[in-house]
């Protein structure tokens, strides 16, 4: 830890936690989205919203991976 300093170490830990949180959130979101398959009357707006949020969580996770390294 002394080689990179405490501030950088704390930033790495924070980004790791945020990355893991996005990963878990994406899994929960995908689970909720797959439950929509039981309802055949899902509107296009709801589908687009689900896809947009899932994509945003994926982009956030990728960005945090990039920043962490």
PDB file of N, H, CA, C and O in Angstrom:
ATOM      1  N   UNK A   1       0.822  -1.189   0.000  1.00  0.00           N
ATOM      2  CA  UNK A   1       0.000   0.000   0.000  1.00  0.00           C
ATOM      3  C   UNK A   1       0.867   1.254   0.000  1.00  0.00           C
ATOM      4  O   UNK A   1       0.471   2.280  -0.553  1.00  0.00           O
ATOM      5  N   UNK A   2       2.013   1.182   0.598  1.00  0.00           N
ATOM      6  H   UNK A   2       2.335   0.349   1.047  1.00  0.00           H
ATOM      7  CA  UNK A   2       2.843   2.382   0.645  1.00  0.00           C
ATOM      8  C   UNK A   2       3.435   2.721  -0.717  1.00  0.00           C
ATOM      9  O   UNK A   2       3.840   3.862  -0.941  1.00  0.00           O
ATOM     10  N   UNK A   3       3.495   1.754  -1.631  1.00  0.00           N
ATOM     11  H   UNK A   3       3.166   0.827  -1.449  1.00  0.00           H
ATOM     12  CA  UNK A   3       4.050   2.025  -2.959  1.00  0.00           C
ATOM     13  C   UNK A   3       3.116   2.898  -3.802  1.00  0.00           C
ATOM     14  O   UNK A   3       3.588   3.698  -4.610  1.00  0.00           O
ATOM     15  N   UNK A   4       1.819   2.757  -3.626  1.00  0.00           N
ATOM     16  H   UNK A   4       1.436   2.108  -2.970  1.00  0.00           H
ATOM     17  CA  UNK A   4       0.890   3.557  -4.431  1.00  0.00           C
ATOM     18  C   UNK A   4       0.180   4.638  -3.627  1.00  0.00           C
ATOM     19  O   UNK A   4      -0.434   5.536  -4.203  1.00  0.00           O
ATOM     20  N   UNK A   5       0.257   4.561  -2.336  1.00  0.00           N
ATOM     21  H   UNK A   5       0.756   3.832  -1.869  1.00  0.00           H
ATOM     22  CA  UNK A   5      -0.335   5.587  -1.489  1.00  0.00           C
ATOM     23  C   UNK A   5      -1.742   5.241  -1.036  1.00  0.00           C
ATOM     24  O   UNK A   5      -2.442   4.458  -1.678  1.00  0.00           O
ATOM     25  N   UNK A   6      -2.143   5.831   0.074  1.00  0.00           N
ATOM     26  H   UNK A   6      -1.575   6.467   0.595  1.00  0.00           H
ATOM     27  CA  UNK A   6      -3.459   5.510   0.622  1.00  0.00           C
ATOM     28  C   UNK A   6      -4.628   6.031  -0.218  1.00  0.00           C
ATOM     29  O   UNK A   6      -5.678   5.390  -0.274  1.00  0.00           O
ATOM     30  N   UNK A   7      -4.460   7.176  -0.867  1.00  0.00           N
ATOM     31  H   UNK A   7      -3.607   7.696  -0.822  1.00  0.00           H
ATOM     32  CA  UNK A   7      -5.559   7.745  -1.649  1.00  0.00           C
ATOM     33  C   UNK A   7      -5.873   6.847  -2.845  1.00  0.00           C
ATOM     34  O   UNK A   7      -7.039   6.559  -3.114  1.00  0.00           O
ATOM     35  N   UNK A   8      -4.844   6.404  -3.558  1.00  0.00           N
ATOM     36  H   UNK A   8      -3.897   6.638  -3.339  1.00  0.00           H
ATOM     37  CA  UNK A   8      -5.049   5.533  -4.708  1.00  0.00           C
ATOM     38  C   UNK A   8      -5.614   4.194  -4.258  1.00  0.00           C
ATOM     39  O   UNK A   8      -6.476   3.626  -4.929  1.00  0.00           O
ATOM     40  N   UNK A   9      -5.141   3.692  -3.137  1.00  0.00           N
ATOM     41  H   UNK A   9      -4.442   4.153  -2.592  1.00  0.00           H
ATOM     42  CA  UNK A   9      -5.655   2.427  -2.606  1.00  0.00           C
ATOM     43  C   UNK A   9      -7.142   2.531  -2.288  1.00  0.00           C
ATOM     44  O   UNK A   9      -7.913   1.625  -2.607  1.00  0.00           O
ATOM     45  N   UNK A  10      -7.541   3.626  -1.664  1.00  0.00           N
ATOM     46  H   UNK A  10      -6.915   4.361  -1.405  1.00  0.00           H
ATOM     47  CA  UNK A  10      -8.958   3.831  -1.342  1.00  0.00           C
ATOM     48  C   UNK A  10      -9.784   3.959  -2.619  1.00  0.00           C
ATOM     49  O   UNK A  10     -10.889   3.421  -2.691  1.00  0.00           O
ATOM     50  N   UNK A  11      -9.268   4.662  -3.628  1.00  0.00           N
ATOM     51  H   UNK A  11      -8.370   5.099  -3.570  1.00  0.00           H
ATOM     52  CA  UNK A  11      -9.986   4.790  -4.904  1.00  0.00           C
ATOM     53  C   UNK A  11     -10.169   3.427  -5.564  1.00  0.00           C
ATOM     54  O   UNK A  11     -11.237   3.148  -6.107  1.00  0.00           O
ATOM     55  N   UNK A  12      -9.160   2.586  -5.527  1.00  0.00           N
ATOM     56  H   UNK A  12      -8.292   2.813  -5.086  1.00  0.00           H
ATOM     57  CA  UNK A  12      -9.260   1.243  -6.111  1.00  0.00           C
ATOM     58  C   UNK A  12     -10.343   0.441  -5.402  1.00  0.00           C
ATOM     59  O   UNK A  12     -11.142  -0.233  -6.052  1.00  0.00           O
ATOM     60  N   UNK A  13     -10.373   0.508  -4.095  1.00  0.00           N
ATOM     61  H   UNK A  13      -9.723   1.055  -3.567  1.00  0.00           H
ATOM     62  CA  UNK A  13     -11.387  -0.224  -3.330  1.00  0.00           C
ATOM     63  C   UNK A  13     -12.788   0.312  -3.637  1.00  0.00           C
ATOM     64  O   UNK A  13     -13.728  -0.466  -3.800  1.00  0.00           O
ATOM     65  N   UNK A  14     -12.928   1.625  -3.715  1.00  0.00           N
ATOM     66  H   UNK A  14     -12.165   2.258  -3.582  1.00  0.00           H
ATOM     67  CA  UNK A  14     -14.236   2.219  -4.011  1.00  0.00           C
ATOM     68  C   UNK A  14     -14.720   1.803  -5.390  1.00  0.00           C
ATOM     69  O   UNK A  14     -15.885   1.438  -5.549  1.00  0.00           O
ATOM     70  N   UNK A  15     -13.837   1.853  -6.402  1.00  0.00           N
ATOM     71  H   UNK A  15     -12.891   2.150  -6.273  1.00  0.00           H
ATOM     72  CA  UNK A  15     -14.247   1.444  -7.743  1.00  0.00           C
ATOM     73  C   UNK A  15     -14.544  -0.048  -7.811  1.00  0.00           C
ATOM     74  O   UNK A  15     -15.429  -0.468  -8.556  1.00  0.00           O
ATOM     75  N   UNK A  16     -13.821  -0.845  -7.048  1.00  0.00           N
ATOM     76  H   UNK A  16     -13.102  -0.504  -6.443  1.00  0.00           H
ATOM     77  CA  UNK A  16     -14.120  -2.279  -7.011  1.00  0.00           C
ATOM     78  C   UNK A  16     -15.520  -2.513  -6.434  1.00  0.00           C
ATOM     79  O   UNK A  16     -16.290  -3.310  -6.971  1.00  0.00           O
ATOM     80  N   UNK A  17     -15.843  -1.824  -5.351  1.00  0.00           N
ATOM     81  H   UNK A  17     -15.217  -1.177  -4.915  1.00  0.00           H
ATOM     82  CA  UNK A  17     -17.169  -1.972  -4.737  1.00  0.00           C
ATOM     83  C   UNK A  17     -18.255  -1.489  -5.700  1.00  0.00           C
ATOM     84  O   UNK A  17     -19.296  -2.132  -5.832  1.00  0.00           O
ATOM     85  N   UNK A  18     -18.016  -0.359  -6.371  1.00  0.00           N
ATOM     86  H   UNK A  18     -17.171   0.163  -6.263  1.00  0.00           H
ATOM     87  CA  UNK A  18     -19.002   0.154  -7.325  1.00  0.00           C
ATOM     88  C   UNK A  18     -19.183  -0.811  -8.498  1.00  0.00           C
ATOM     89  O   UNK A  18     -20.302  -1.016  -8.969  1.00  0.00           O
ATOM     90  N   UNK A  19     -18.088  -1.399  -8.966  1.00  0.00           N
ATOM     91  H   UNK A  19     -17.179  -1.232  -8.584  1.00  0.00           H
ATOM     92  CA  UNK A  19     -18.157  -2.364 -10.054  1.00  0.00           C
ATOM     93  C   UNK A  19     -18.981  -3.579  -9.642  1.00  0.00           C
ATOM     94  O   UNK A  19     -19.840  -4.040 -10.392  1.00  0.00           O
ATOM     95  N   UNK A  20     -18.716  -4.085  -8.462  1.00  0.00           N
ATOM     96  H   UNK A  20     -18.018  -3.710  -7.852  1.00  0.00           H
ATOM     97  CA  UNK A  20     -19.449  -5.253  -7.975  1.00  0.00           C
ATOM     98  C   UNK A  20     -20.931  -4.914  -7.779  1.00  0.00           C
ATOM     99  O   UNK A  20     -21.800  -5.736  -8.068  1.00  0.00           O
ATOM    100  N   UNK A  21     -21.213  -3.724  -7.297  1.00  0.00           N
ATOM    101  H   UNK A  21     -20.507  -3.055  -7.063  1.00  0.00           H
ATOM    102  CA  UNK A  21     -22.599  -3.287  -7.127  1.00  0.00           C
ATOM    103  C   UNK A  21     -23.319  -3.224  -8.471  1.00  0.00           C
ATOM    104  O   UNK A  21     -24.472  -3.643  -8.571  1.00  0.00           O
ATOM    105  N   UNK A  22     -22.662  -2.711  -9.495  1.00  0.00           N
ATOM    106  H   UNK A  22     -21.725  -2.370  -9.413  1.00  0.00           H
ATOM    107  CA  UNK A  22     -23.265  -2.684 -10.833  1.00  0.00           C
ATOM    108  C   UNK A  22     -23.501  -4.090 -11.353  1.00  0.00           C
ATOM    109  O   UNK A  22     -24.520  -4.352 -11.992  1.00  0.00           O
ATOM    110  N   UNK A  23     -22.586  -4.982 -11.092  1.00  0.00           N
ATOM    111  H   UNK A  23     -21.758  -4.770 -10.573  1.00  0.00           H
ATOM    112  CA  UNK A  23     -22.735  -6.367 -11.547  1.00  0.00           C
ATOM    113  C   UNK A  23     -23.941  -7.026 -10.892  1.00  0.00           C
ATOM    114  O   UNK A  23     -24.746  -7.667 -11.568  1.00  0.00           O
ATOM    115  N   UNK A  24     -24.063  -6.872  -9.593  1.00  0.00           N
ATOM    116  H   UNK A  24     -23.409  -6.352  -9.044  1.00  0.00           H
ATOM    117  CA  UNK A  24     -25.198  -7.463  -8.870  1.00  0.00           C
ATOM    118  C   UNK A  24     -26.502  -6.797  -9.316  1.00  0.00           C
ATOM    119  O   UNK A  24     -27.511  -7.476  -9.503  1.00  0.00           O
ATOM    120  N   UNK A  25     -26.484  -5.487  -9.483  1.00  0.00           N
ATOM    121  H   UNK A  25     -25.663  -4.935  -9.330  1.00  0.00           H
ATOM    122  CA  UNK A  25     -27.683  -4.769  -9.925  1.00  0.00           C
ATOM    123  C   UNK A  25     -28.116  -5.238 -11.312  1.00  0.00           C
ATOM    124  O   UNK A  25     -29.309  -5.402 -11.566  1.00  0.00           O
ATOM    125  N   UNK A  26     -27.150  -5.455 -12.211  1.00  0.00           N
ATOM    126  H   UNK A  26     -26.181  -5.322 -12.003  1.00  0.00           H
ATOM    127  CA  UNK A  26     -27.481  -5.945 -13.549  1.00  0.00           C
ATOM    128  C   UNK A  26     -28.101  -7.332 -13.473  1.00  0.00           C
ATOM    129  O   UNK A  26     -29.031  -7.634 -14.222  1.00  0.00           O
ATOM    130  N   UNK A  27     -27.605  -8.172 -12.588  1.00  0.00           N
ATOM    131  H   UNK A  27     -26.850  -7.927 -11.980  1.00  0.00           H
ATOM    132  CA  UNK A  27     -28.187  -9.510 -12.436  1.00  0.00           C
ATOM    133  C   UNK A  27     -29.622  -9.431 -11.922  1.00  0.00           C
ATOM    134  O   UNK A  27     -30.496 -10.140 -12.420  1.00  0.00           O
ATOM    135  N   UNK A  28     -29.872  -8.583 -10.937  1.00  0.00           N
ATOM    136  H   UNK A  28     -29.162  -8.007 -10.532  1.00  0.00           H
ATOM    137  CA  UNK A  28     -31.240  -8.405 -10.441  1.00  0.00           C
ATOM    138  C   UNK A  28     -32.143  -7.838 -11.531  1.00  0.00           C
ATOM    139  O   UNK A  28     -33.283  -8.274 -11.686  1.00  0.00           O
ATOM    140  N   UNK A  29     -31.634  -6.867 -12.283  1.00  0.00           N
ATOM    141  H   UNK A  29     -30.708  -6.513 -12.157  1.00  0.00           H
ATOM    142  CA  UNK A  29     -32.423  -6.246 -13.341  1.00  0.00           C
ATOM    143  C   UNK A  29     -32.766  -7.268 -14.427  1.00  0.00           C
ATOM    144  O   UNK A  29     -33.894  -7.303 -14.921  1.00  0.00           O
ATOM    145  N   UNK A  30     -31.788  -8.097 -14.794  1.00  0.00           N
ATOM    146  H   UNK A  30     -30.872  -8.069 -14.393  1.00  0.00           H
ATOM    147  CA  UNK A  30     -32.030  -9.118 -15.801  1.00  0.00           C
ATOM    148  C   UNK A  30     -33.037 -10.145 -15.305  1.00  0.00           C
ATOM    149  O   UNK A  30     -33.841 -10.650 -16.088  1.00  0.00           O
ATOM    150  N   UNK A  31     -33.004 -10.455 -14.031  1.00  0.00           N
ATOM    151  H   UNK A  31     -32.351 -10.045 -13.395  1.00  0.00           H
ATOM    152  CA  UNK A  31     -33.981 -11.370 -13.445  1.00  0.00           C
ATOM    153  C   UNK A  31     -35.387 -10.784 -13.520  1.00  0.00           C
ATOM    154  O   UNK A  31     -36.338 -11.479 -13.879  1.00  0.00           O
ATOM    155  N   UNK A  32     -35.515  -9.511 -13.182  1.00  0.00           N
ATOM    156  H   UNK A  32     -34.743  -8.946 -12.890  1.00  0.00           H
ATOM    157  CA  UNK A  32     -36.824  -8.856 -13.253  1.00  0.00           C
ATOM    158  C   UNK A  32     -37.300  -8.781 -14.708  1.00  0.00           C
ATOM    159  O   UNK A  32     -38.488  -8.949 -14.984  1.00  0.00           O
ATOM    160  N   UNK A  33     -36.391  -8.535 -15.618  1.00  0.00           N
ATOM    161  H   UNK A  33     -35.426  -8.399 -15.394  1.00  0.00           H
ATOM    162  CA  UNK A  33     -36.733  -8.443 -17.030  1.00  0.00           C
ATOM    163  C   UNK A  33     -37.189  -9.803 -17.555  1.00  0.00           C
ATOM    164  O   UNK A  33     -38.139  -9.877 -18.334  1.00  0.00           O
ATOM    165  N   UNK A  34     -36.526 -10.871 -17.139  1.00  0.00           N
ATOM    166  H   UNK A  34     -35.754 -10.811 -16.506  1.00  0.00           H
ATOM    167  CA  UNK A  34     -36.914 -12.203 -17.603  1.00  0.00           C
ATOM    168  C   UNK A  34     -38.277 -12.607 -17.051  1.00  0.00           C
ATOM    169  O   UNK A  34     -38.971 -13.421 -17.660  1.00  0.00           O
ATOM    170  N   UNK A  35     -38.667 -12.054 -15.913  1.00  0.00           N
ATOM    171  H   UNK A  35     -38.103 -11.392 -15.418  1.00  0.00           H
ATOM    172  CA  UNK A  35     -40.006 -12.331 -15.391  1.00  0.00           C
ATOM    173  C   UNK A  35     -41.093 -11.678 -16.236  1.00  0.00           C
ATOM    174  O   UNK A  35     -42.256 -12.076 -16.159  1.00  0.00           O
ATOM    175  N   UNK A  36     -40.733 -10.686 -17.035  1.00  0.00           N
ATOM    176  H   UNK A  36     -39.789 -10.363 -17.097  1.00  0.00           H
ATOM    177  CA  UNK A  36     -41.693 -10.066 -17.949  1.00  0.00           C
ATOM    178  C   UNK A  36     -42.126 -11.031 -19.044  1.00  0.00           C
ATOM    179  O   UNK A  36     -43.170 -10.833 -19.665  1.00  0.00           O
ATOM    180  N   UNK A  37     -41.337 -12.074 -19.288  1.00  0.00           N
ATOM    181  H   UNK A  37     -40.489 -12.235 -18.783  1.00  0.00           H
ATOM    182  CA  UNK A  37     -41.678 -13.039 -20.337  1.00  0.00           C
ATOM    183  C   UNK A  37     -42.986 -13.757 -20.013  1.00  0.00           C
ATOM    184  O   UNK A  37     -43.662 -14.246 -20.918  1.00  0.00           O
ATOM    185  N   UNK A  38     -43.348 -13.827 -18.736  1.00  0.00           N
ATOM    186  H   UNK A  38     -42.800 -13.430 -18.000  1.00  0.00           H
ATOM    187  CA  UNK A  38     -44.605 -14.450 -18.338  1.00  0.00           C
ATOM    188  C   UNK A  38     -45.799 -13.607 -18.784  1.00  0.00           C
ATOM    189  O   UNK A  38     -46.897 -14.125 -18.990  1.00  0.00           O
ATOM    190  N   UNK A  39     -45.573 -12.312 -18.928  1.00  0.00           N
ATOM    191  H   UNK A  39     -44.681 -11.891 -18.760  1.00  0.00           H
ATOM    192  CA  UNK A  39     -46.634 -11.384 -19.323  1.00  0.00           C
ATOM    193  C   UNK A  39     -46.466 -11.073 -20.813  1.00  0.00           C
ATOM    194  O   UNK A  39     -45.528 -10.378 -21.203  1.00  0.00           O
ATOM    195  N   UNK A  40     -47.365 -11.582 -21.631  1.00  0.00           N
ATOM    196  H   UNK A  40     -48.127 -12.147 -21.314  1.00  0.00           H
ATOM    197  CA  UNK A  40     -47.230 -11.435 -23.081  1.00  0.00           C
ATOM    198  C   UNK A  40     -47.580 -10.032 -23.572  1.00  0.00           C
ATOM    199  O   UNK A  40     -47.396  -9.739 -24.753  1.00  0.00           O
ATOM    200  N   UNK A  41     -48.073  -9.171 -22.709  1.00  0.00           N
ATOM    201  H   UNK A  41     -48.222  -9.409 -21.750  1.00  0.00           H
ATOM    202  CA  UNK A  41     -48.510  -7.836 -23.142  1.00  0.00           C
ATOM    203  C   UNK A  41     -47.543  -6.737 -22.693  1.00  0.00           C
ATOM    204  O   UNK A  41     -47.970  -5.640 -22.332  1.00  0.00           O
ATOM    205  N   UNK A  42     -46.274  -7.028 -22.716  1.00  0.00           N
ATOM    206  H   UNK A  42     -45.927  -7.919 -23.010  1.00  0.00           H
ATOM    207  CA  UNK A  42     -45.273  -6.027 -22.334  1.00  0.00           C
ATOM    208  C   UNK A  42     -45.182  -4.988 -23.449  1.00  0.00           C
ATOM    209  O   UNK A  42     -45.027  -5.336 -24.619  1.00  0.00           O
ATOM    210  N   UNK A  43     -45.279  -3.734 -23.085  1.00  0.00           N
ATOM    211  H   UNK A  43     -45.405  -3.452 -22.134  1.00  0.00           H
ATOM    212  CA  UNK A  43     -45.246  -2.664 -24.084  1.00  0.00           C
ATOM    213  C   UNK A  43     -43.823  -2.441 -24.587  1.00  0.00           C
ATOM    214  O   UNK A  43     -42.851  -2.831 -23.940  1.00  0.00           O
ATOM    215  N   UNK A  44     -43.723  -1.815 -25.737  1.00  0.00           N
ATOM    216  H   UNK A  44     -44.513  -1.499 -26.263  1.00  0.00           H
ATOM    217  CA  UNK A  44     -42.410  -1.511 -26.308  1.00  0.00           C
ATOM    218  C   UNK A  44     -41.663  -0.509 -25.433  1.00  0.00           C
ATOM    219  O   UNK A  44     -40.438  -0.565 -25.329  1.00  0.00           O
ATOM    220  N   UNK A  45     -42.405   0.414 -24.801  1.00  0.00           N
ATOM    221  H   UNK A  45     -43.400   0.460 -24.886  1.00  0.00           H
ATOM    222  CA  UNK A  45     -41.758   1.397 -23.930  1.00  0.00           C
ATOM    223  C   UNK A  45     -41.099   0.716 -22.738  1.00  0.00           C
ATOM    224  O   UNK A  45     -39.982   1.063 -22.356  1.00  0.00           O
ATOM    225  N   UNK A  46     -41.790  -0.248 -22.157  1.00  0.00           N
ATOM    226  H   UNK A  46     -42.697  -0.530 -22.468  1.00  0.00           H
ATOM    227  CA  UNK A  46     -41.217  -0.953 -21.008  1.00  0.00           C
ATOM    228  C   UNK A  46     -40.018  -1.781 -21.446  1.00  0.00           C
ATOM    229  O   UNK A  46     -39.010  -1.832 -20.741  1.00  0.00           O
ATOM    230  N   UNK A  47     -40.117  -2.430 -22.607  1.00  0.00           N
ATOM    231  H   UNK A  47     -40.936  -2.388 -23.180  1.00  0.00           H
ATOM    232  CA  UNK A  47     -38.985  -3.204 -23.118  1.00  0.00           C
ATOM    233  C   UNK A  47     -37.784  -2.307 -23.358  1.00  0.00           C
ATOM    234  O   UNK A  47     -36.663  -2.650 -22.981  1.00  0.00           O
ATOM    235  N   UNK A  48     -38.015  -1.151 -23.988  1.00  0.00           N
ATOM    236  H   UNK A  48     -38.926  -0.873 -24.293  1.00  0.00           H
ATOM    237  CA  UNK A  48     -36.927  -0.220 -24.263  1.00  0.00           C
ATOM    238  C   UNK A  48     -36.307   0.315 -22.976  1.00  0.00           C
ATOM    239  O   UNK A  48     -35.093   0.498 -22.896  1.00  0.00           O
ATOM    240  N   UNK A  49     -37.146   0.566 -21.969  1.00  0.00           N
ATOM    241  H   UNK A  49     -38.133   0.418 -22.034  1.00  0.00           H
ATOM    242  CA  UNK A  49     -36.637   1.038 -20.683  1.00  0.00           C
ATOM    243  C   UNK A  49     -35.771  -0.030 -20.024  1.00  0.00           C
ATOM    244  O   UNK A  49     -34.693   0.267 -19.509  1.00  0.00           O
ATOM    245  N   UNK A  50     -36.245  -1.267 -20.044  1.00  0.00           N
ATOM    246  H   UNK A  50     -37.121  -1.508 -20.462  1.00  0.00           H
ATOM    247  CA  UNK A  50     -35.459  -2.368 -19.458  1.00  0.00           C
ATOM    248  C   UNK A  50     -34.117  -2.519 -20.170  1.00  0.00           C
ATOM    249  O   UNK A  50     -33.080  -2.688 -19.528  1.00  0.00           O
ATOM    250  N   UNK A  51     -34.145  -2.457 -21.497  1.00  0.00           N
ATOM    251  H   UNK A  51     -34.987  -2.320 -22.019  1.00  0.00           H
ATOM    252  CA  UNK A  51     -32.918  -2.589 -22.274  1.00  0.00           C
ATOM    253  C   UNK A  51     -31.966  -1.428 -22.008  1.00  0.00           C
ATOM    254  O   UNK A  51     -30.757  -1.630 -21.891  1.00  0.00           O
ATOM    255  N   UNK A  52     -32.503  -0.214 -21.912  1.00  0.00           N
ATOM    256  H   UNK A  52     -33.485  -0.050 -22.007  1.00  0.00           H
ATOM    257  CA  UNK A  52     -31.673   0.956 -21.645  1.00  0.00           C
ATOM    258  C   UNK A  52     -30.994   0.904 -20.291  1.00  0.00           C
ATOM    259  O   UNK A  52     -29.811   1.223 -20.174  1.00  0.00           O
ATOM    260  N   UNK A  53     -31.736   0.503 -19.268  1.00  0.00           N
ATOM    261  H   UNK A  53     -32.697   0.244 -19.364  1.00  0.00           H
ATOM    262  CA  UNK A  53     -31.144   0.418 -17.925  1.00  0.00           C
ATOM    263  C   UNK A  53     -30.091  -0.678 -17.883  1.00  0.00           C
ATOM    264  O   UNK A  53     -29.023  -0.495 -17.299  1.00  0.00           O
ATOM    265  N   UNK A  54     -30.387  -1.818 -18.502  1.00  0.00           N
ATOM    266  H   UNK A  54     -31.255  -1.967 -18.977  1.00  0.00           H
ATOM    267  CA  UNK A  54     -29.416  -2.914 -18.520  1.00  0.00           C
ATOM    268  C   UNK A  54     -28.141  -2.494 -19.260  1.00  0.00           C
ATOM    269  O   UNK A  54     -27.033  -2.810 -18.826  1.00  0.00           O
ATOM    270  N   UNK A  55     -28.306  -1.783 -20.372  1.00  0.00           N
ATOM    271  H   UNK A  55     -29.206  -1.527 -20.724  1.00  0.00           H
ATOM    272  CA  UNK A  55     -27.148  -1.282 -21.107  1.00  0.00           C
ATOM    273  C   UNK A  55     -26.351  -0.272 -20.303  1.00  0.00           C
ATOM    274  O   UNK A  55     -25.120  -0.294 -20.316  1.00  0.00           O
ATOM    275  N   UNK A  56     -27.052   0.622 -19.595  1.00  0.00           N
ATOM    276  H   UNK A  56     -28.052   0.641 -19.584  1.00  0.00           H
ATOM    277  CA  UNK A  56     -26.363   1.626 -18.774  1.00  0.00           C
ATOM    278  C   UNK A  56     -25.574   0.966 -17.646  1.00  0.00           C
ATOM    279  O   UNK A  56     -24.456   1.382 -17.340  1.00  0.00           O
ATOM    280  N   UNK A  57     -26.154  -0.062 -17.031  1.00  0.00           N
ATOM    281  H   UNK A  57     -27.061  -0.400 -17.280  1.00  0.00           H
ATOM    282  CA  UNK A  57     -25.429  -0.779 -15.978  1.00  0.00           C
ATOM    283  C   UNK A  57     -24.192  -1.471 -16.550  1.00  0.00           C
ATOM    284  O   UNK A  57     -23.143  -1.495 -15.906  1.00  0.00           O
ATOM    285  N   UNK A  58     -24.307  -2.029 -17.743  1.00  0.00           N
ATOM    286  H   UNK A  58     -25.159  -2.010 -18.266  1.00  0.00           H
ATOM    287  CA  UNK A  58     -23.156  -2.662 -18.389  1.00  0.00           C
ATOM    288  C   UNK A  58     -22.071  -1.664 -18.731  1.00  0.00           C
ATOM    289  O   UNK A  58     -20.888  -1.931 -18.522  1.00  0.00           O
ATOM    290  N   UNK A  59     -22.470  -0.503 -19.262  1.00  0.00           N
ATOM    291  H   UNK A  59     -23.431  -0.286 -19.432  1.00  0.00           H
ATOM    292  CA  UNK A  59     -21.488   0.540 -19.569  1.00  0.00           C
ATOM    293  C   UNK A  59     -20.801   1.050 -18.305  1.00  0.00           C
ATOM    294  O   UNK A  59     -19.589   1.262 -18.297  1.00  0.00           O
ATOM    295  N   UNK A  60     -21.571   1.245 -17.246  1.00  0.00           N
ATOM    296  H   UNK A  60     -22.556   1.073 -17.252  1.00  0.00           H
ATOM    297  CA  UNK A  60     -20.990   1.709 -15.976  1.00  0.00           C
ATOM    298  C   UNK A  60     -19.995   0.685 -15.442  1.00  0.00           C
ATOM    299  O   UNK A  60     -18.926   1.044 -14.950  1.00  0.00           O
ATOM    300  N   UNK A  61     -20.348  -0.571 -15.542  1.00  0.00           N
ATOM    301  H   UNK A  61     -21.216  -0.863 -15.942  1.00  0.00           H
ATOM    302  CA  UNK A  61     -19.444  -1.624 -15.066  1.00  0.00           C
ATOM    303  C   UNK A  61     -18.154  -1.639 -15.889  1.00  0.00           C
ATOM    304  O   UNK A  61     -17.063  -1.755 -15.332  1.00  0.00           O
ATOM    305  N   UNK A  62     -18.277  -1.522 -17.200  1.00  0.00           N
ATOM    306  H   UNK A  62     -19.163  -1.428 -17.653  1.00  0.00           H
ATOM    307  CA  UNK A  62     -17.094  -1.485 -18.054  1.00  0.00           C
ATOM    308  C   UNK A  62     -16.224  -0.273 -17.783  1.00  0.00           C
ATOM    309  O   UNK A  62     -14.997  -0.372 -17.777  1.00  0.00           O
ATOM    310  N   UNK A  63     -16.859   0.876 -17.558  1.00  0.00           N
ATOM    311  H   UNK A  63     -17.855   0.957 -17.563  1.00  0.00           H
ATOM    312  CA  UNK A  63     -16.104   2.086 -17.263  1.00  0.00           C
ATOM    313  C   UNK A  63     -15.341   1.950 -15.948  1.00  0.00           C
ATOM    314  O   UNK A  63     -14.186   2.362 -15.844  1.00  0.00           O
ATOM    315  N   UNK A  64     -15.994   1.373 -14.953  1.00  0.00           N
ATOM    316  H   UNK A  64     -16.933   1.038 -15.037  1.00  0.00           H
ATOM    317  CA  UNK A  64     -15.320   1.205 -13.661  1.00  0.00           C
ATOM    318  C   UNK A  64     -14.181   0.203 -13.748  1.00  0.00           C
ATOM    319  O   UNK A  64     -13.180   0.352 -13.047  1.00  0.00           O
ATOM    320  N   UNK A  65     -14.308  -0.816 -14.592  1.00  0.00           N
ATOM    321  H   UNK A  65     -15.121  -0.938 -15.161  1.00  0.00           H
ATOM    322  CA  UNK A  65     -13.202  -1.726 -14.816  1.00  0.00           C
ATOM    323  C   UNK A  65     -12.033  -0.976 -15.449  1.00  0.00           C
ATOM    324  O   UNK A  65     -10.883  -1.163 -15.053  1.00  0.00           O
ATOM    325  N   UNK A  66     -12.328  -0.131 -16.427  1.00  0.00           N
ATOM    326  H   UNK A  66     -13.262   0.021 -16.749  1.00  0.00           H
ATOM    327  CA  UNK A  66     -11.288   0.628 -17.115  1.00  0.00           C
ATOM    328  C   UNK A  66     -10.584   1.583 -16.154  1.00  0.00           C
ATOM    329  O   UNK A  66      -9.356   1.665 -16.152  1.00  0.00           O
ATOM    330  N   UNK A  67     -11.347   2.299 -15.345  1.00  0.00           N
ATOM    331  H   UNK A  67     -12.345   2.232 -15.347  1.00  0.00           H
ATOM    332  CA  UNK A  67     -10.771   3.289 -14.426  1.00  0.00           C
ATOM    333  C   UNK A  67      -9.962   2.608 -13.319  1.00  0.00           C
ATOM    334  O   UNK A  67      -8.932   3.124 -12.886  1.00  0.00           O
ATOM    335  N   UNK A  68     -10.431   1.466 -12.875  1.00  0.00           N
ATOM    336  H   UNK A  68     -11.268   1.046 -13.227  1.00  0.00           H
ATOM    337  CA  UNK A  68      -9.756   0.768 -11.782  1.00  0.00           C
ATOM    338  C   UNK A  68      -8.362   0.340 -12.178  1.00  0.00           C
ATOM    339  O   UNK A  68      -7.467   0.299 -11.334  1.00  0.00           O
ATOM    340  N   UNK A  69      -8.155   0.017 -13.454  1.00  0.00           N
ATOM    341  H   UNK A  69      -8.882   0.050 -14.139  1.00  0.00           H
ATOM    342  CA  UNK A  69      -6.839  -0.446 -13.891  1.00  0.00           C
ATOM    343  C   UNK A  69      -6.146   0.677 -14.573  1.00  0.00           C
ATOM    344  O   UNK A  69      -5.014   0.519 -15.029  1.00  0.00           O
TER     345      UNK A  69
END
